[in-house]
Amino acid sequence: MVPSSRDECLVLDARDALAAWRARFDLTDGLVYLDGNSLGALPRGAGEALEKVVGVEWGRGLVRSWNEAGWMEAPTRIGDKIGSLVGAAPGQVLVCDSTSVNLFKGVNLALDLRPGRRTILTEAGNFPTDRYIAAGVTRLRDAHVESVDRAALAEAFGDETALLYLTHVDFTTGEVHDMAALTAAAHEAGALVLWDLSHSAGAVEVALDGCGVDLAVGCGYKYLNGGPGAPAYLYVAERLQDHAHTPIPGWMGHEDPFAFAPDYAPARSMRRFLAGTPPIVALATLEVAVDMWCECGAAPAAAKSRALTSLFIELVDARLGGWDIEVASPRDAEKRGAQVALRAEHGYALMRALIERGVIGDFRPPDMMRFGFPALYTRHVDAWDAVETLRDVLDTEVWRDPRYAERLPVT
């Protein structure tokens, strides 16, 4: 039954097994934050971690902290923790660089591992960065990108297909690809698969090893709450590592970085995919957040996000029926990530009006308002308050104020 009052949502929150996690985030009272699918909220332990790594490890330990504070092991140590959240056994995930840099590595790795094949298969609606990176790779080597509609992917493989290259959860609608089925289809065609998990880890359950995935990349600053610009991560299946050579052979990926040998010799582990010096300060806040996730577990969080997004959709249907607002996300919770997209003709102005009233979501052209529901700090009452505020914005037509139509540099 759809809640008919705010109090009923408060009762749901009182029964929520994950409710206590919200207190471990620094959130402003009265603010409804539904944009964790773009930038996760601040874990309260992040400040303490920064004080330690800056004031103690860097300030007092100085260069000794590479050994004494575990700085050298941070990319693999945190990588294994993230691996446990995305269904990857130890030794297959490395925290390093940005999502874009790791996508570049992954696409090149796949082309190297499938010599004689030239096609990178993706969907036309894939995230822009993913498509830009693929196009950039084709300018450097003999390859090309084939973009097809989502529904045509399973039938689009050919003898030339080297790589199926997809974002697991669509960044606009939140629709989830069938990872197992598409990975199997790619392998049957002799191709490898690279999944972008930027909207998956911390949002839905992922089983990289269980699905036989070859390569994956994800960011650290959305649902994982690692902070703005947090390092990304790279997954390379163990069976491929000895045969894969990074296109960015930096000194940290050398088998003996401090030998300073004139020629590159890759490390005999995931560490071979490191390039430059790890960003230790940024890694410190990411590890705080990842440790929280490991404590909570991916499955309970995914279940709560499904419940929250379902509640939000039900409230939109029940309370906004008189307005031209369309739910653009899948209604089947199993096919939806931890976000809901609403399509509205004046979506940008509506979102600006919502943000001014303390409900923070975001907008994606041409007409998508996005609302994210990270499980660790989002409440059932937040879904109620967001829908009621949107209803008030529509009823009073405040969104027609011309200033809401003025585009801001960041939304």
C-alpha positions as CSV (number, residue, x, y, z in Angstrom):
1,M,0.0,0.0,0.0
2,V,1.3,3.5,-0.9
3,P,1.9,5.7,2.2
4,S,-0.8,8.4,2.5
5,S,1.1,10.6,4.9
6,R,4.6,11.7,6.0
7,D,4.1,9.9,9.3
8,E,3.7,6.6,7.5
9,C,7.1,7.1,5.9
10,L,8.6,7.9,9.3
11,V,7.2,4.5,10.5
12,L,9.0,2.8,7.6
13,D,12.2,4.6,8.6
14,A,11.8,3.5,12.2
15,R,11.7,-0.2,10.9
16,D,14.6,0.2,8.5
17,A,17.5,-2.1,9.4
18,L,20.0,0.3,7.8
19,A,18.6,3.5,9.4
20,A,21.6,3.9,11.8
21,W,24.0,4.4,8.9
22,R,22.7,7.8,8.2
23,A,24.2,9.2,11.4
24,R,27.7,8.3,10.0
25,F,27.3,10.9,7.3
26,D,27.6,14.7,7.6
27,L,24.2,15.8,6.3
28,T,22.5,19.2,6.8
29,D,19.3,19.0,8.8
30,G,16.3,19.7,6.6
31,L,18.1,19.0,3.3
32,V,16.8,16.2,1.1
33,Y,19.8,15.0,-0.7
34,L,19.0,12.8,-3.7
35,D,22.0,13.4,-5.8
36,G,24.4,10.7,-4.4
37,N,24.4,9.2,-7.9
38,S,26.6,12.2,-8.9
39,L,28.4,12.9,-5.7
40,G,28.1,10.8,-2.5
41,A,27.6,12.4,0.9
42,L,30.5,13.0,3.2
43,P,31.3,10.2,5.7
44,R,32.0,11.6,9.1
45,G,35.3,9.7,9.4
46,A,36.7,11.3,6.3
47,G,37.9,14.4,8.2
48,E,39.7,12.3,10.8
49,A,41.3,10.2,8.1
50,L,42.6,13.4,6.3
51,E,44.0,14.8,9.6
52,K,45.9,11.5,10.1
53,V,47.3,11.1,6.6
54,V,48.2,14.8,6.3
55,G,49.2,15.7,9.8
56,V,50.8,12.5,11.0
57,E,51.7,10.3,8.1
58,W,52.9,13.1,5.8
59,G,53.7,15.7,8.4
60,R,55.6,13.5,10.8
61,G,56.4,10.3,8.9
62,L,57.3,12.1,5.7
63,V,58.8,9.7,3.1
64,R,59.0,6.9,5.6
65,S,55.2,6.6,5.4
66,W,55.4,4.9,2.0
67,N,56.5,1.8,4.0
68,E,55.4,2.5,7.6
69,A,51.9,3.8,6.9
70,G,51.1,1.3,4.1
71,W,51.0,3.9,1.3
72,M,52.6,1.5,-1.2
73,E,49.9,-1.2,-0.6
74,A,46.9,1.2,-0.7
75,P,45.9,0.7,-4.4
76,T,45.7,-3.1,-4.0
77,R,44.5,-3.1,-0.4
78,I,41.5,-0.8,-1.2
79,G,41.1,-2.5,-4.5
80,D,40.5,-5.8,-2.8
81,K,37.9,-4.2,-0.5
82,I,36.0,-2.8,-3.5
83,G,36.4,-6.2,-5.2
84,S,34.4,-7.7,-2.3
85,L,31.5,-5.3,-3.1
86,V,31.4,-6.2,-6.8
87,G,31.9,-9.9,-6.7
88,A,35.6,-10.1,-7.4
89,A,38.1,-12.4,-5.6
90,P,41.2,-10.7,-4.2
91,G,44.0,-9.7,-6.6
92,Q,41.7,-8.5,-9.5
93,V,40.8,-4.9,-8.5
94,L,43.2,-2.0,-8.4
95,V,42.4,1.6,-7.2
96,C,44.1,4.1,-9.5
97,D,43.8,7.0,-11.8
98,S,40.4,8.3,-13.0
99,T,37.5,6.5,-14.6
100,S,38.5,7.9,-18.1
101,V,42.1,6.8,-17.8
102,N,41.1,3.3,-16.7
103,L,38.6,3.1,-19.6
104,F,41.4,3.9,-21.9
105,K,43.5,1.1,-20.4
106,G,40.7,-1.4,-20.6
107,V,39.8,-0.7,-24.2
108,N,43.4,-1.0,-25.3
109,L,43.8,-4.2,-23.2
110,A,40.9,-5.8,-25.0
111,L,42.1,-4.9,-28.5
112,D,45.6,-6.3,-27.6
113,L,44.0,-9.5,-26.3
114,R,41.9,-10.0,-29.4
115,P,44.4,-9.4,-32.3
116,G,42.9,-9.3,-35.7
117,R,39.6,-8.0,-34.5
118,R,38.9,-4.3,-34.9
119,T,35.4,-3.5,-33.7
120,I,34.4,-2.0,-30.3
121,L,30.7,-2.6,-29.9
122,T,28.7,-0.3,-27.7
123,E,25.2,1.2,-27.4
124,A,24.4,4.6,-28.8
125,G,23.2,5.8,-25.4
126,N,26.4,4.9,-23.5
127,F,27.8,7.5,-21.2
128,P,29.6,10.2,-23.2
129,T,33.0,9.7,-21.6
130,D,33.0,6.0,-22.5
131,R,32.2,6.9,-26.1
132,Y,34.8,9.6,-26.2
133,I,37.5,7.3,-24.9
134,A,36.6,4.6,-27.4
135,A,36.8,7.1,-30.3
136,G,40.1,8.4,-29.0
137,V,41.5,4.8,-29.0
138,T,40.5,4.4,-32.6
139,R,42.5,7.4,-33.6
140,L,45.6,5.7,-32.2
141,R,45.2,2.2,-33.6
142,D,43.4,0.2,-36.3
143,A,40.0,-0.1,-34.8
144,H,36.5,1.4,-35.0
145,V,33.4,1.9,-32.9
146,E,30.0,0.4,-33.8
147,S,27.1,1.9,-31.9
148,V,23.7,0.3,-31.9
149,D,20.5,0.6,-30.0
150,R,20.3,-1.2,-26.7
151,A,17.7,-3.7,-28.0
152,A,20.0,-4.7,-30.8
153,L,23.1,-5.4,-28.8
154,A,22.7,-9.2,-28.5
155,E,22.4,-9.6,-32.2
156,A,25.2,-7.1,-33.2
157,F,28.3,-9.3,-32.7
158,G,30.4,-10.2,-35.7
159,D,33.7,-11.9,-36.5
160,E,35.4,-8.5,-36.1
161,T,34.0,-7.7,-32.7
162,A,36.9,-7.5,-30.2
163,L,35.0,-5.8,-27.3
164,L,31.5,-5.3,-25.9
165,Y,31.8,-2.0,-24.1
166,L,28.9,-1.0,-21.9
167,T,27.8,0.9,-18.8
168,H,26.0,-1.5,-16.5
169,V,23.4,1.0,-15.2
170,D,22.3,3.7,-17.6
171,F,23.2,7.1,-16.3
172,T,19.9,8.7,-17.3
173,T,17.1,6.2,-16.8
174,G,18.9,3.8,-14.4
175,E,18.0,0.8,-16.6
176,V,20.3,-2.2,-15.8
177,H,21.8,-4.4,-18.4
178,D,21.7,-8.2,-18.0
179,M,25.4,-8.5,-17.2
180,A,25.4,-12.3,-17.2
181,A,23.5,-12.7,-20.5
182,L,25.5,-10.1,-22.5
183,T,28.8,-11.3,-21.2
184,A,28.0,-14.8,-22.3
185,A,26.8,-13.6,-25.7
186,A,30.1,-11.7,-26.1
187,H,32.2,-14.7,-25.2
188,E,30.2,-16.9,-27.5
189,A,31.1,-14.5,-30.3
190,G,34.8,-14.6,-29.3
191,A,34.8,-11.0,-27.9
192,L,35.7,-9.7,-24.5
193,V,33.6,-7.4,-22.3
194,L,34.3,-4.2,-20.5
195,W,31.7,-3.0,-18.0
196,D,31.6,0.5,-16.6
197,L,30.3,0.2,-13.0
198,S,30.2,3.8,-12.1
199,H,26.4,3.7,-11.3
200,S,26.5,0.1,-10.1
201,A,28.9,-0.3,-7.1
202,G,27.0,0.6,-4.0
203,A,23.7,0.8,-5.9
204,V,23.0,-2.8,-7.2
205,E,24.5,-6.2,-6.6
206,V,27.3,-7.0,-9.0
207,A,29.0,-10.4,-9.6
208,L,32.0,-9.9,-11.8
209,D,33.5,-13.3,-11.3
210,G,30.2,-15.1,-11.3
211,C,29.3,-13.6,-14.6
212,G,32.7,-14.3,-16.1
213,V,33.4,-10.6,-16.8
214,D,36.8,-9.8,-18.4
215,L,37.3,-6.1,-17.6
216,A,35.5,-3.5,-15.5
217,V,36.0,0.1,-14.4
218,G,34.2,2.3,-11.8
219,C,34.4,5.6,-10.0
220,G,34.9,6.2,-6.3
221,Y,32.8,9.4,-5.8
222,K,29.2,8.4,-6.5
223,Y,27.6,5.7,-4.4
224,L,31.0,4.7,-2.8
225,N,31.2,8.2,-1.2
226,G,35.0,8.6,-1.7
227,G,34.8,12.4,-2.2
228,P,34.9,14.7,-5.3
229,G,37.3,13.4,-7.8
230,A,38.0,10.3,-5.8
231,P,40.2,7.7,-7.5
232,A,38.6,5.1,-9.8
233,Y,39.2,1.4,-9.9
234,L,40.1,-1.2,-12.6
235,Y,39.2,-4.9,-12.7
236,V,41.1,-7.4,-14.8
237,A,40.1,-11.0,-14.5
238,E,42.9,-13.1,-13.1
239,R,42.9,-15.4,-16.1
240,L,43.9,-12.4,-18.4
241,Q,46.4,-10.6,-16.2
242,D,49.6,-12.4,-17.4
243,H,48.6,-11.7,-21.0
244,A,47.6,-8.1,-20.7
245,H,50.0,-5.2,-21.0
246,T,49.0,-1.8,-19.9
247,P,49.1,1.0,-22.5
248,I,50.4,3.4,-19.8
249,P,53.5,1.6,-18.5
250,G,54.4,3.9,-15.6
251,W,57.1,3.3,-13.0
252,M,54.7,2.2,-10.3
253,G,53.6,-0.7,-12.5
254,H,57.2,-2.0,-12.8
255,E,58.0,-5.3,-11.1
256,D,60.6,-3.4,-9.1
257,P,59.7,0.3,-9.1
258,F,62.8,1.4,-7.1
259,A,65.3,-0.4,-9.3
260,F,64.8,2.4,-11.8
261,A,65.7,0.0,-14.6
262,P,66.0,1.5,-18.1
263,D,63.4,-0.9,-19.6
264,Y,59.9,-1.6,-18.4
265,A,59.1,-5.0,-16.9
266,P,55.5,-5.4,-15.7
267,A,54.7,-6.5,-12.2
268,R,53.3,-10.1,-12.0
269,S,50.0,-9.0,-10.5
270,M,47.3,-6.4,-10.8
271,R,50.0,-3.9,-9.8
272,R,51.2,-3.9,-13.4
273,F,48.3,-1.7,-14.3
274,L,49.4,1.1,-12.0
275,A,50.9,4.1,-13.8
276,G,52.0,7.1,-11.6
277,T,52.3,7.6,-7.9
278,P,49.1,6.9,-6.0
279,P,47.1,9.9,-4.7
280,I,47.5,9.0,-1.1
281,V,45.4,11.9,0.4
282,A,42.4,11.0,-1.9
283,L,42.8,7.3,-1.2
284,A,42.5,8.0,2.6
285,T,38.9,9.3,2.3
286,L,37.9,6.7,-0.2
287,E,39.1,3.9,2.1
288,V,37.0,5.3,5.0
289,A,33.9,5.1,2.8
290,V,34.8,1.7,1.4
291,D,35.3,0.3,4.9
292,M,31.8,1.4,5.7
293,W,30.5,-0.4,2.6
294,C,32.3,-3.6,3.5
295,E,30.8,-3.4,7.0
296,C,27.3,-3.0,5.7
297,G,27.5,-5.3,2.7
298,A,26.3,-4.8,-0.9
299,A,23.2,-7.0,-0.8
300,P,21.3,-5.2,2.1
301,A,22.1,-1.8,0.6
302,A,20.8,-2.9,-2.9
303,A,17.6,-4.2,-1.4
304,K,17.0,-0.9,0.4
305,S,17.6,1.1,-2.7
306,R,15.1,-1.0,-4.6
307,A,12.6,-0.3,-1.9
308,L,13.3,3.4,-1.9
309,T,13.1,3.8,-5.6
310,S,9.9,1.8,-5.7
311,L,8.4,4.0,-3.0
312,F,9.3,7.1,-4.9
313,I,7.7,5.9,-8.1
314,E,4.5,4.9,-6.2
315,L,4.3,8.3,-4.6
316,V,4.8,10.1,-8.0
317,D,2.0,8.0,-9.5
318,A,-0.3,8.6,-6.5
319,R,0.4,12.3,-5.9
320,L,1.4,13.8,-9.2
321,G,-1.2,12.2,-11.4
322,G,-2.6,15.5,-12.6
323,W,0.7,16.7,-14.1
324,D,2.6,15.7,-17.2
325,I,5.4,13.9,-15.4
326,E,6.6,10.6,-16.8
327,V,8.5,8.0,-15.0
328,A,11.4,7.2,-17.4
329,S,13.1,4.5,-15.3
330,P,12.1,0.9,-15.5
331,R,9.2,0.1,-13.1
332,D,10.6,-3.4,-12.4
333,A,12.9,-2.8,-9.5
334,E,15.2,-5.7,-10.6
335,K,15.9,-3.8,-13.8
336,R,16.5,-0.4,-12.2
337,G,19.6,1.0,-10.4
338,A,19.4,3.2,-7.3
339,Q,17.9,6.2,-9.1
340,V,14.7,7.3,-10.7
341,A,14.4,9.6,-13.7
342,L,11.3,11.7,-14.3
343,R,10.7,13.1,-17.7
344,A,9.2,16.6,-17.8
345,E,9.1,19.3,-20.5
346,H,10.5,22.0,-18.2
347,G,12.6,19.6,-16.2
348,Y,15.5,22.0,-15.8
349,A,13.4,24.8,-14.3
350,L,11.6,22.4,-12.1
351,M,14.9,21.0,-10.7
352,R,16.2,24.5,-10.1
353,A,13.1,25.3,-8.1
354,L,13.4,22.0,-6.1
355,I,17.0,22.7,-5.2
356,E,16.1,26.2,-4.0
357,R,13.6,24.5,-1.7
358,G,16.1,22.1,-0.3
359,V,15.5,19.0,-2.5
360,I,18.7,18.3,-4.4
361,G,18.5,16.1,-7.5
362,D,20.0,16.8,-10.9
363,F,19.0,17.2,-14.5
364,R,20.2,15.6,-17.7
365,P,19.2,17.0,-21.2
366,P,16.9,17.2,-22.8
367,D,14.2,16.6,-20.1
368,M,15.4,14.2,-17.4
369,M,15.2,15.0,-13.7
370,R,17.3,12.4,-11.8
371,F,16.8,11.4,-8.2
372,G,19.3,9.1,-6.5
373,F,18.6,6.9,-3.5
374,P,21.9,5.7,-1.9
375,A,20.9,3.2,0.8
376,L,23.3,4.2,3.6
377,Y,21.9,7.7,4.2
378,T,18.6,8.1,2.3
379,R,15.3,7.7,4.1
380,H,11.8,6.8,3.2
381,V,10.7,10.2,4.4
382,D,13.1,11.8,1.9
383,A,11.1,10.2,-1.0
384,W,7.9,11.7,0.5
385,D,9.3,15.2,1.0
386,A,10.8,15.2,-2.5
387,V,7.5,14.3,-4.1
388,E,5.5,16.8,-2.0
389,T,7.9,19.6,-2.7
390,L,7.7,18.8,-6.4
391,R,3.9,18.8,-6.1
392,D,4.0,22.3,-4.5
393,V,6.4,23.6,-7.2
394,L,4.0,22.4,-9.8
395,D,0.8,23.6,-8.1
396,T,2.2,27.1,-7.4
397,E,3.9,27.3,-10.8
398,V,7.0,28.9,-9.2
399,W,9.1,27.1,-11.8
400,R,7.9,29.6,-14.3
401,D,10.2,32.3,-12.8
402,P,12.6,33.2,-15.6
403,R,15.6,32.9,-13.4
404,Y,15.1,29.1,-13.1
405,A,15.6,28.8,-16.9
406,E,19.0,30.3,-16.7
407,R,21.6,27.6,-17.1
408,L,24.2,27.2,-14.3
409,P,27.7,25.9,-15.1
410,V,27.1,22.8,-12.8
411,T,23.7,21.2,-12.2
